[in-house]
Amino acid sequence: MRTWPALEIQQAAADTLDLIQAFLTDFDVAAIDDNVPELPLVFFHDAAERDRVAAALTAAFPNVVVRPEDVPDENWAARSQATLRAVTIGTLTIAPPWDVPVGSGFSRTPIIIQPSMGFGTGHHATTRLCLAALQQIDLQGKSAIDVGTGSGVLAIAARRLGASGVLAIDDDADAIAAAEENVRLNQESRIAFELADLRASKIGQFDSVIANLTGGLLIAVADRLTSLAVAGGRLVLSGFMDQDEGDVIAAFAGCSVEHRAQELHGAAPMRVSQVD
């Protein structure tokens, strides 16, 4: 039977676990099983990445104990995701297929996302912040690009909020396949997908550029992201830690910050910027 390299997080307070989850966005995490909140399991595609993350976590959170494990693949992903419930951010509700709310209390039809190995169900702080930010800018009749689309939730949200069309790109074929399935599940249109590396792909410009990445990656591709926006366009940037904020702002020096939001102290800031 196949096993998955994993880390069990021990002796961490609830607020520390939130910071750890944000910290993990800089690494190649397969999934997080937090059905037992006080002892969450973090899964990886290979043991080398698990060991690298164990060392990084120990250095960043010296009071937290991490224990490596090899977990048998007994459909743990499906079982861990079965407890997910719908989450509402502003006028948008993101729901797994088994918890789609009905009734007149919703101004828009819920976005149904089939949970998969990656983030993007609406339960992660960086996704929620992007969903909130998209509701603060004018997308009506405008173009958008979702960089690192993952589940496709932000691309679908942009369409629901009035975007005339959305290009969603990712360098992970599995993510593109999952996002395409979610678009079909929501019967959405005018969302195109491209399996591509942002730095090498030849694409046009857009009114809104959505990038829920990591701090290091945002800094590395800042010029490329900025070049994707039309003059006066908006960048929605999320996924970086509080301590990375200064470096991220410096990397996007050609933009003026219009709005900033943060769910947790020290974790997952988001900025909406205008390209000057």
TORKOL-4160 file (C-alpha; in steps of 0.2 Angstrom, whole numbers, padded with zeros to 4 digits, m for minus):
276
<pt num="1" X="0000" Y="0000" Z="0000"/>
<pt num="2" X="0006" Y="0017" Z="m0004"/>
<pt num="3" X="0011" Y="0029" Z="0010"/>
<pt num="4" X="0011" Y="0047" Z="0011"/>
<pt num="5" X="0025" Y="0057" Z="0020"/>
<pt num="6" X="0017" Y="0068" Z="0034"/>
<pt num="7" X="0021" Y="0078" Z="0049"/>
<pt num="8" X="0011" Y="0078" Z="0065"/>
<pt num="9" X="0010" Y="0095" Z="0073"/>
<pt num="10" X="0010" Y="0094" Z="0092"/>
<pt num="11" X="0010" Y="0106" Z="0107"/>
<pt num="12" X="0004" Y="0121" Z="0097"/>
<pt num="13" X="m0009" Y="0133" Z="0103"/>
<pt num="14" X="m0024" Y="0137" Z="0091"/>
<pt num="15" X="m0017" Y="0154" Z="0086"/>
<pt num="16" X="0000" Y="0146" Z="0082"/>
<pt num="17" X="m0008" Y="0133" Z="0071"/>
<pt num="18" X="m0016" Y="0147" Z="0061"/>
<pt num="19" X="0002" Y="0155" Z="0059"/>
<pt num="20" X="0009" Y="0138" Z="0054"/>
<pt num="21" X="m0004" Y="0135" Z="0041"/>
<pt num="22" X="0001" Y="0152" Z="0033"/>
<pt num="23" X="0019" Y="0148" Z="0035"/>
<pt num="24" X="0016" Y="0132" Z="0025"/>
<pt num="25" X="0010" Y="0141" Z="0010"/>
<pt num="26" X="0029" Y="0143" Z="0005"/>
<pt num="27" X="0031" Y="0124" Z="0004"/>
<pt num="28" X="0025" Y="0110" Z="m0008"/>
<pt num="29" X="0011" Y="0104" Z="0004"/>
<pt num="30" X="m0001" Y="0090" Z="m0003"/>
<pt num="31" X="m0014" Y="0093" Z="0010"/>
<pt num="32" X="m0018" Y="0097" Z="0028"/>
<pt num="33" X="m0029" Y="0085" Z="0038"/>
<pt num="34" X="m0035" Y="0096" Z="0053"/>
<pt num="35" X="m0050" Y="0085" Z="0059"/>
<pt num="36" X="m0041" Y="0084" Z="0075"/>
<pt num="37" X="m0037" Y="0102" Z="0077"/>
<pt num="38" X="m0024" Y="0100" Z="0091"/>
<pt num="39" X="m0014" Y="0087" Z="0081"/>
<pt num="40" X="m0016" Y="0091" Z="0063"/>
<pt num="41" X="m0007" Y="0081" Z="0050"/>
<pt num="42" X="0002" Y="0089" Z="0035"/>
<pt num="43" X="0005" Y="0078" Z="0020"/>
<pt num="44" X="0018" Y="0080" Z="0007"/>
<pt num="45" X="0022" Y="0072" Z="m0010"/>
<pt num="46" X="0039" Y="0066" Z="m0005"/>
<pt num="47" X="0049" Y="0063" Z="0011"/>
<pt num="48" X="0063" Y="0076" Z="0006"/>
<pt num="49" X="0050" Y="0090" Z="0006"/>
<pt num="50" X="0043" Y="0084" Z="0023"/>
<pt num="51" X="0060" Y="0084" Z="0031"/>
<pt num="52" X="0064" Y="0101" Z="0024"/>
<pt num="53" X="0048" Y="0108" Z="0031"/>
<pt num="54" X="0051" Y="0099" Z="0048"/>
<pt num="55" X="0068" Y="0109" Z="0049"/>
<pt num="56" X="0060" Y="0125" Z="0044"/>
<pt num="57" X="0045" Y="0123" Z="0056"/>
<pt num="58" X="0057" Y="0119" Z="0071"/>
<pt num="59" X="0067" Y="0134" Z="0067"/>
<pt num="60" X="0052" Y="0146" Z="0065"/>
<pt num="61" X="0042" Y="0139" Z="0080"/>
<pt num="62" X="0054" Y="0132" Z="0093"/>
<pt num="63" X="0040" Y="0128" Z="0105"/>
<pt num="64" X="0031" Y="0117" Z="0093"/>
<pt num="65" X="0034" Y="0098" Z="0091"/>
<pt num="66" X="0034" Y="0090" Z="0074"/>
<pt num="67" X="0034" Y="0072" Z="0072"/>
<pt num="68" X="0037" Y="0063" Z="0055"/>
<pt num="69" X="0025" Y="0049" Z="0049"/>
<pt num="70" X="0022" Y="0038" Z="0034"/>
<pt num="71" X="0003" Y="0037" Z="0033"/>
<pt num="72" X="m0005" Y="0023" Z="0023"/>
<pt num="73" X="m0016" Y="0029" Z="0009"/>
<pt num="74" X="m0033" Y="0023" Z="0015"/>
<pt num="75" X="m0043" Y="0036" Z="0006"/>
<pt num="76" X="m0037" Y="0049" Z="0019"/>
<pt num="77" X="m0039" Y="0064" Z="0008"/>
<pt num="78" X="m0058" Y="0060" Z="0005"/>
<pt num="79" X="m0061" Y="0057" Z="0023"/>
<pt num="80" X="m0052" Y="0072" Z="0029"/>
<pt num="81" X="m0062" Y="0083" Z="0017"/>
<pt num="82" X="m0079" Y="0076" Z="0021"/>
<pt num="83" X="m0081" Y="0087" Z="0036"/>
<pt num="84" X="m0079" Y="0103" Z="0026"/>
<pt num="85" X="m0094" Y="0114" Z="0026"/>
<pt num="86" X="m0100" Y="0130" Z="0016"/>
<pt num="87" X="m0091" Y="0146" Z="0020"/>
<pt num="88" X="m0098" Y="0163" Z="0016"/>
<pt num="89" X="m0087" Y="0179" Z="0012"/>
<pt num="90" X="m0097" Y="0194" Z="0009"/>
<pt num="91" X="m0110" Y="0190" Z="m0005"/>
<pt num="92" X="m0101" Y="0174" Z="m0010"/>
<pt num="93" X="m0104" Y="0157" Z="m0003"/>
<pt num="94" X="m0091" Y="0143" Z="m0007"/>
<pt num="95" X="m0098" Y="0126" Z="m0004"/>
<pt num="96" X="m0093" Y="0108" Z="m0006"/>
<pt num="97" X="m0106" Y="0097" Z="m0016"/>
<pt num="98" X="m0113" Y="0089" Z="0000"/>
<pt num="99" X="m0116" Y="0106" Z="0009"/>
<pt num="100" X="m0124" Y="0117" Z="m0004"/>
<pt num="101" X="m0135" Y="0130" Z="0005"/>
<pt num="102" X="m0152" Y="0134" Z="m0002"/>
<pt num="103" X="m0165" Y="0147" Z="0001"/>
<pt num="104" X="m0168" Y="0165" Z="m0003"/>
<pt num="105" X="m0155" Y="0172" Z="0009"/>
<pt num="106" X="m0141" Y="0171" Z="m0004"/>
<pt num="107" X="m0139" Y="0185" Z="m0016"/>
<pt num="108" X="m0129" Y="0174" Z="m0028"/>
<pt num="109" X="m0129" Y="0155" Z="m0032"/>
<pt num="110" X="m0116" Y="0147" Z="m0021"/>
<pt num="111" X="m0100" Y="0142" Z="m0029"/>
<pt num="112" X="m0098" Y="0123" Z="m0028"/>
<pt num="113" X="m0080" Y="0117" Z="m0026"/>
<pt num="114" X="m0075" Y="0099" Z="m0026"/>
<pt num="115" X="m0061" Y="0098" Z="m0013"/>
<pt num="116" X="m0045" Y="0090" Z="m0020"/>
<pt num="117" X="m0027" Y="0089" Z="m0014"/>
<pt num="118" X="m0024" Y="0108" Z="m0015"/>
<pt num="119" X="m0030" Y="0123" Z="m0006"/>
<pt num="120" X="m0045" Y="0133" Z="m0013"/>
<pt num="121" X="m0060" Y="0127" Z="m0005"/>
<pt num="122" X="m0063" Y="0144" Z="0003"/>
<pt num="123" X="m0057" Y="0138" Z="0020"/>
<pt num="124" X="m0039" Y="0145" Z="0019"/>
<pt num="125" X="m0036" Y="0163" Z="0025"/>
<pt num="126" X="m0028" Y="0168" Z="0009"/>
<pt num="127" X="m0042" Y="0162" Z="m0002"/>
<pt num="128" X="m0055" Y="0171" Z="0009"/>
<pt num="129" X="m0045" Y="0187" Z="0009"/>
<pt num="130" X="m0045" Y="0187" Z="m0010"/>
<pt num="131" X="m0063" Y="0183" Z="m0011"/>
<pt num="132" X="m0066" Y="0198" Z="0000"/>
<pt num="133" X="m0055" Y="0209" Z="m0010"/>
<pt num="134" X="m0063" Y="0204" Z="m0027"/>
<pt num="135" X="m0079" Y="0211" Z="m0020"/>
<pt num="136" X="m0071" Y="0228" Z="m0017"/>
<pt num="137" X="m0066" Y="0232" Z="m0034"/>
<pt num="138" X="m0076" Y="0234" Z="m0050"/>
<pt num="139" X="m0075" Y="0218" Z="m0061"/>
<pt num="140" X="m0091" Y="0222" Z="m0071"/>
<pt num="141" X="m0088" Y="0219" Z="m0089"/>
<pt num="142" X="m0069" Y="0218" Z="m0086"/>
<pt num="143" X="m0055" Y="0205" Z="m0090"/>
<pt num="144" X="m0046" Y="0196" Z="m0076"/>
<pt num="145" X="m0032" Y="0183" Z="m0074"/>
<pt num="146" X="m0031" Y="0171" Z="m0060"/>
<pt num="147" X="m0012" Y="0166" Z="m0058"/>
<pt num="148" X="m0009" Y="0150" Z="m0049"/>
<pt num="149" X="m0028" Y="0145" Z="m0050"/>
<pt num="150" X="m0028" Y="0129" Z="m0040"/>
<pt num="151" X="m0046" Y="0124" Z="m0038"/>
<pt num="152" X="m0052" Y="0138" Z="m0049"/>
<pt num="153" X="m0062" Y="0146" Z="m0035"/>
<pt num="154" X="m0056" Y="0164" Z="m0038"/>
<pt num="155" X="m0058" Y="0163" Z="m0057"/>
<pt num="156" X="m0076" Y="0157" Z="m0054"/>
<pt num="157" X="m0079" Y="0171" Z="m0041"/>
<pt num="158" X="m0073" Y="0184" Z="m0053"/>
<pt num="159" X="m0085" Y="0179" Z="m0066"/>
<pt num="160" X="m0099" Y="0178" Z="m0053"/>
<pt num="161" X="m0094" Y="0196" Z="m0049"/>
<pt num="162" X="m0096" Y="0202" Z="m0067"/>
<pt num="163" X="m0080" Y="0199" Z="m0076"/>
<pt num="164" X="m0082" Y="0198" Z="m0094"/>
<pt num="165" X="m0069" Y="0184" Z="m0096"/>
<pt num="166" X="m0056" Y="0176" Z="m0085"/>
<pt num="167" X="m0039" Y="0167" Z="m0090"/>
<pt num="168" X="m0034" Y="0155" Z="m0076"/>
<pt num="169" X="m0016" Y="0148" Z="m0077"/>
<pt num="170" X="m0006" Y="0136" Z="m0067"/>
<pt num="171" X="0010" Y="0125" Z="m0069"/>
<pt num="172" X="0001" Y="0110" Z="m0061"/>
<pt num="173" X="m0008" Y="0099" Z="m0073"/>
<pt num="174" X="m0018" Y="0091" Z="m0059"/>
<pt num="175" X="m0024" Y="0109" Z="m0053"/>
<pt num="176" X="m0029" Y="0113" Z="m0070"/>
<pt num="177" X="m0040" Y="0097" Z="m0072"/>
<pt num="178" X="m0048" Y="0100" Z="m0055"/>
<pt num="179" X="m0052" Y="0118" Z="m0059"/>
<pt num="180" X="m0059" Y="0114" Z="m0076"/>
<pt num="181" X="m0070" Y="0101" Z="m0067"/>
<pt num="182" X="m0076" Y="0114" Z="m0055"/>
<pt num="183" X="m0080" Y="0126" Z="m0069"/>
<pt num="184" X="m0091" Y="0112" Z="m0077"/>
<pt num="185" X="m0099" Y="0109" Z="m0060"/>
<pt num="186" X="m0104" Y="0127" Z="m0058"/>
<pt num="187" X="m0110" Y="0128" Z="m0077"/>
<pt num="188" X="m0099" Y="0143" Z="m0079"/>
<pt num="189" X="m0093" Y="0150" Z="m0096"/>
<pt num="190" X="m0079" Y="0162" Z="m0102"/>
<pt num="191" X="m0066" Y="0155" Z="m0091"/>
<pt num="192" X="m0051" Y="0149" Z="m0101"/>
<pt num="193" X="m0037" Y="0138" Z="m0094"/>
<pt num="194" X="m0019" Y="0137" Z="m0098"/>
<pt num="195" X="m0006" Y="0125" Z="m0091"/>
<pt num="196" X="0009" Y="0137" Z="m0091"/>
<pt num="197" X="0024" Y="0144" Z="m0081"/>
<pt num="198" X="0019" Y="0163" Z="m0078"/>
<pt num="199" X="0037" Y="0168" Z="m0082"/>
<pt num="200" X="0038" Y="0160" Z="m0099"/>
<pt num="201" X="0020" Y="0161" Z="m0105"/>
<pt num="202" X="0015" Y="0174" Z="m0118"/>
<pt num="203" X="m0001" Y="0181" Z="m0113"/>
<pt num="204" X="m0009" Y="0198" Z="m0114"/>
<pt num="205" X="m0015" Y="0211" Z="m0102"/>
<pt num="206" X="m0030" Y="0212" Z="m0090"/>
<pt num="207" X="m0040" Y="0224" Z="m0080"/>
<pt num="208" X="m0037" Y="0213" Z="m0064"/>
<pt num="209" X="m0023" Y="0202" Z="m0060"/>
<pt num="210" X="m0026" Y="0190" Z="m0045"/>
<pt num="211" X="m0011" Y="0181" Z="m0038"/>
<pt num="212" X="m0013" Y="0171" Z="m0022"/>
<pt num="213" X="0004" Y="0165" Z="m0021"/>
<pt num="214" X="0018" Y="0165" Z="m0008"/>
<pt num="215" X="0029" Y="0180" Z="m0002"/>
<pt num="216" X="0044" Y="0174" Z="m0011"/>
<pt num="217" X="0036" Y="0170" Z="m0027"/>
<pt num="218" X="0026" Y="0186" Z="m0027"/>
<pt num="219" X="0043" Y="0195" Z="m0026"/>
<pt num="220" X="0051" Y="0185" Z="m0039"/>
<pt num="221" X="0038" Y="0188" Z="m0052"/>
<pt num="222" X="0033" Y="0205" Z="m0047"/>
<pt num="223" X="0038" Y="0213" Z="m0063"/>
<pt num="224" X="0029" Y="0200" Z="m0073"/>
<pt num="225" X="0013" Y="0202" Z="m0063"/>
<pt num="226" X="0014" Y="0221" Z="m0065"/>
<pt num="227" X="0016" Y="0219" Z="m0084"/>
<pt num="228" X="0000" Y="0209" Z="m0085"/>
<pt num="229" X="m0011" Y="0223" Z="m0079"/>
<pt num="230" X="m0017" Y="0237" Z="m0090"/>
<pt num="231" X="m0013" Y="0255" Z="m0085"/>
<pt num="232" X="m0025" Y="0259" Z="m0070"/>
<pt num="233" X="m0028" Y="0240" Z="m0068"/>
<pt num="234" X="m0029" Y="0231" Z="m0051"/>
<pt num="235" X="m0018" Y="0218" Z="m0043"/>
<pt num="236" X="m0025" Y="0207" Z="m0030"/>
<pt num="237" X="m0010" Y="0200" Z="m0020"/>
<pt num="238" X="m0011" Y="0187" Z="m0006"/>
<pt num="239" X="m0002" Y="0173" Z="0002"/>
<pt num="240" X="0013" Y="0182" Z="0011"/>
<pt num="241" X="0017" Y="0183" Z="0029"/>
<pt num="242" X="0017" Y="0199" Z="0039"/>
<pt num="243" X="0036" Y="0200" Z="0040"/>
<pt num="244" X="0037" Y="0199" Z="0020"/>
<pt num="245" X="0025" Y="0214" Z="0018"/>
<pt num="246" X="0039" Y="0227" Z="0016"/>
<pt num="247" X="0048" Y="0217" Z="0003"/>
<pt num="248" X="0032" Y="0213" Z="m0006"/>
<pt num="249" X="0028" Y="0232" Z="m0007"/>
<pt num="250" X="0045" Y="0236" Z="m0012"/>
<pt num="251" X="0044" Y="0223" Z="m0026"/>
<pt num="252" X="0028" Y="0232" Z="m0033"/>
<pt num="253" X="0035" Y="0249" Z="m0031"/>
<pt num="254" X="0026" Y="0254" Z="m0047"/>
<pt num="255" X="0009" Y="0252" Z="m0039"/>
<pt num="256" X="m0001" Y="0262" Z="m0026"/>
<pt num="257" X="m0009" Y="0252" Z="m0012"/>
<pt num="258" X="m0028" Y="0255" Z="m0011"/>
<pt num="259" X="m0033" Y="0242" Z="0002"/>
<pt num="260" X="m0025" Y="0230" Z="0014"/>
<pt num="261" X="m0033" Y="0216" Z="0024"/>
<pt num="262" X="m0026" Y="0203" Z="0036"/>
<pt num="263" X="m0035" Y="0189" Z="0045"/>
<pt num="264" X="m0022" Y="0185" Z="0058"/>
<pt num="265" X="m0008" Y="0194" Z="0067"/>
<pt num="266" X="0008" Y="0189" Z="0057"/>
<pt num="267" X="m0001" Y="0179" Z="0044"/>
<pt num="268" X="m0009" Y="0180" Z="0027"/>
<pt num="269" X="m0010" Y="0198" Z="0022"/>
<pt num="270" X="m0018" Y="0204" Z="0006"/>
<pt num="271" X="m0016" Y="0219" Z="m0004"/>
<pt num="272" X="m0026" Y="0227" Z="m0018"/>
<pt num="273" X="m0015" Y="0238" Z="m0028"/>
<pt num="274" X="m0017" Y="0250" Z="m0043"/>
<pt num="275" X="m0005" Y="0250" Z="m0057"/>
<pt num="276" X="0001" Y="0268" Z="m0060"/>
